């Protein structure tokens, strides 16, 4: 299981943690590649195969994001995704 970003009570976060069910331990994922999304919380996330997609969210100043990013789990790589059409 992965936890991406969030709110610590004072600031929005941009970190990634992975939980291992067999070991019952949390691991912070570091040494990420690519263009990371800005810190955020209240975003949506889905998983397709070995890629996590996050959309939207807000930051500490309540700026709303309408951006889409992918995170490749095996490569630890973030990528922004350009979209067209009406943004939800």
Number of C-alpha atoms within 10 A of each C-alpha: 8 15 14 17 20 20 16 9 7 7 14 20 17 16 16 15 15 14 14 12 9 6 7 7 9 14 11 11 12 10 6 14 13 12 13 16 20 15 18 24 22 15 19 11 15 10 12 7 7 10 17 17 18 19 18 19 20 19 20 15 8 11 10 15 15 13 17 18 18 21 23 16 13 8 12 14 16 20 16 16 12 8 10 6 5 5 7 6
